[in-house]
């Protein structure tokens, strides 16, 4: 007598076919967005002040994927939400040719929508909601990488002005000057000692990290939209203020303490960097 053969159920076979279709769609979309993702990775790696921002986004992506997997049953299937998101992503790519000046943010938004569409096919609406923090981080990181080359000198000027104002308020003799050269340098004179306000002092690293943390936490804790926007505005203001306070603290420490300058520079910088991000986390978690 022949032994009964175990055949896969139609439901299981259909699930396997659906998974293969979704994986094929994901591979096709990944090939379409590969140049954008390669540029984003290279930009985050080449701009020193975006290194921490890239790590923040990578950490948010890992946490979001973990939450998406736990959000609901893994059941790959076609659904209206996924189709709508992928269609919106392709529509954004079509808009790039009509709005070339906004090509970068539109292309980044298109990738995030496509990513969300594939997630909807795999994990449903709950998975898309779980991935919102990571998609927000990717969008903000790409925009920040695009505008970074144009913000160096404006941010240096802002940092020098606010730090000089704070030092004057404390009764310290201070002056700001530009030294002509190739390249030119922005100098901050504190008690006849000159400090160079270099590119590392423009605050872009703290600003980018603060905006990324605010955007990611705003969706992680699912706070209201007006609170998300307020948190982003506060993050920008806080980063500018804390960067000025950092310059003030380094200037005063360097003129009063007999310690190695780099030790004070790095230690004080790390203190204000961590303080700003912890304050943003405290505010976002309290608004949940």
Helices and strands as residue ranges (DSSP letters): H 10-46, G 48-50, H 51-71, H 80-96, G 100-102, H 103-169, E 174-179, E 185-190, E 193-196, G 199-201, H 204-220, H 225-256, H 261-286
